[in-house]
Amino acid sequence: MTHAQRNMNPAQQQWYEVDQYVNERLHLNHGLFEQILQRNRKANLPPIDVSPAQGALLQQLIMMSGTRRVLEIGTLGGYSTIWMAQALPQDGQIVTLELEENHAAVARINFEQAGVYERIEQRTGEALVQLQQLADDQVEPFDFIFIDADKPNNPAYLKWALHFSHPGTIIFADNVVREGEIIDPHSTDPRIHGVRTFYDVIHAEPRLRHVTTIQTVGEKGYDGFLMGIVG
């Protein structure tokens, strides 16, 4: 049992145990993905990857939408990247952005082990710089954009996501509930401020009218995803 598990309240313990049951019964935490998480832990990457059930959701969304091109803002060790890459057609591609070179290096090993390295273009450095470079390179629009990086920059990431979208592009963002703290207008946490401003930008954005947030509980605690379809 980890330190975090020992400090769970009864509700959190139940959420965790349900996720473990689901992972086992639905074969979500099979060998490859468990090995990737183990490598990430050994490399001292922060344990903030999506859960196996959330990874499977990303994979299903990619498959159902017929996505060919993915932009991921925030690679970490590539766990979510691999879930998505496995759902792409043979000519599909993911462009994934990561600030830390050591995280990107671990991700490269994971991509090679998973057999998806050829479908992934890694870019390392500050995401806003890399996004500007993508614009300068005049890359094709993306079909699916996953925002899962530093939360204070979420509003800027959303604006870039819209820049790289076409009608029908899915924009999917993680950690948009933050244990319910997003409803606190007096929060001084820059992550909360970033997410609240993110919502404000969406509220005023006419291209994003088909949008919702789904609150989630599980082994990652209480949080949520936001999903919008560009009109």
N, C-alpha and C positions, 0 to 999 in steps of 0.2 A: 504494500500500500504506500502510495506517495504521500508527501507532506500535505499536498493540496487535498487529497482524498480524506486524510485524517481530520481535516478542518471543515469538512462539508456538513451542512445542516441536513436534517432528514429529507427535505425536498430535493436538495442537490444530490444526495446519495441515490435517491430513487431515479432521478434523471440519468445519472451516470450508469446505474445498473441496467436501465432500459436500453441505453445505447449499446452496452456490452452485449446484451441479449440479442438485439437487432443485428449487430455486427456479426455475431456468431451464426445466427440462423440464416442470414442472407448472404453469407460468405463475403462480407464487405472488407474484412481485415485480413485478407489472405496473404500468403508469403511475401510477394513482391512489395506490397505497400507497408507491411510490418518491417521489412528490411530497410526500406527507405526511411521510415521514422526512426529506426534504431541508428542508422548512419547519421541522421540529423542530430539526434541526441548526443552521440559520441563527438560530434563536431561542435557541441555546445551552442547550437542554434536555438533560439527561443522557441518553446513548445506552443506556437500559436498557429500551426497549420489548421486547415479545416478538418472536421472530423471525417471518418470514413463515410458515414451516411451523407454528409454534406458534399464530399467529393463525388459520391455516386449521383447526387442530385445535379451537380454541375455537368457530369458526363451525360446524363439523360437529357438535360436541356440542350446541350450541343447536338445530340443525335436527333431530337425531335424538331429542332429548328433548321436542320440541314446546314449548319454552320460549316464554313470552309476556312475562314480566317478569324483568328482570335487575338486580341490584345489583352495581355495580363499586366496589370500595374502592381508589382510586388511578387517576386518569385519565391523568396526565402529558400528552402531546400528543394523546391520543385514538386512538392507533393500534389498540390492542386493542379499544377501544370500537367502532370502525367495523367491524372484522371481525365482532363480535358483532351489531351493529345490522343489518348486511346480511342476517343469517340470520333476523331476526324477522318474524313476520307483520305485516300492515298495522296491526293494533291493538296491536302490541308496544311495549314501552317499556324503556329503560335509565335507571336513576338512577345517576349516576356522581359520586363524591366526590373532590375534589382540594384539597390544602392550599394550593398556590401560585396566586395570582390570575393571574400571567403565564403559567403553564402552562395554566390553564383558558382564557385568552384565545386562545392558540394553538390549543387543542383546538376552540374554537368555530368558528374559521376552517376547520379541517379537517373538522368535521362538515358545515358548509355546502357545502364543495367536494364532499364525498362524497354529498350529497343525503340525509343521515340526520338532519339537525338536528331535525326534528319528532318524532323517536322518542326523543330524549334529553333528560333533565332533569339539568342540571348543578347541583351544590351545592358551594360553595367555602368552605374554612375547615378547621379541625381535624376529622378524620374522626369522632373520638369524640363531638364536639359535634354534628356533623351527624347521626350515627346516633341520638343521643338526640332530636334534633328530628324525625327520621322516626318514631320511636316516639311522640312527643307528637302528631304529625300522624295517627297511627293508619293508616299506609299499609297497603295490602294486602301479604300475604306475597309473596316472590319465588320464582321457579322455579329460578333459577340465580344463584349468588353467587360473584363472582370477587374473591379477596383478593390484592392486589398493591400493597401500600403499605409503609410503614416496618415492618420486621420486629420490632422490640421490642414493638410493639403487637399483633402477631398473635394472642396469646391473647385479648385483649379483642375484637378483630375477630371471632374465631371465636364468642365468646359472643353477640355481636350478630347474627352470621349465623344462629345457631340461633334467636334470638328472631324473626327475620324469615322463618323457614322454615316449610314445611308438609311432611307426609310426602311424600317423593319429590323434595324440593328437592336440587339438586346444589350442593355447596360445592367450589370449585376454587381452589387456592392455588398461587402461583408461588414459586420460589426457596426450596424446602424441603429442599435437599441441601447447598447452599453449598460446592461443591468438596469434599464429603465431611466438612466440618468439624463437622457436626452430631453426629458420634460422639465428639467431644472434650468430656468433662464438665468439663474444667478451663478451657475457653475463657473469656476475659474480654471477648470481642466481644459487645456488647449485641444485635447481630443474631442471632448464634448462640444466645445465651441465649433470645431471644424465640422462635426457631423450636423449640428444644428444649422450652420450656414449652408451646408450641402443641401439640406431640406429646403432652406429658403430659396436657393438657386433653382431647385426643381419646381417649387411652387410658382415661380415667375417664368418658367421656361415653356413656351407654347409648343415646342417640339416633343415634350414629354408629358403626354396626357394619359397614356396607358401605363400607369405606374402603381406599384403597391409595395408595402413592407410586410414581411411575414416574421413575426416574433418566433424565436426558437429557444428551446431548452434542451439540455443534453450534457454530454461530457465536457463541452466547452462552456457550460454555465448558461446564463440567460442573456441572449443577444438577439440578433435578427439580420435578415437579408432584405435588401431593397432591389426590386427588379422593375425596369421600365423598358418599353418598346418605343423606339424613335419613330415619330410620325412624319 
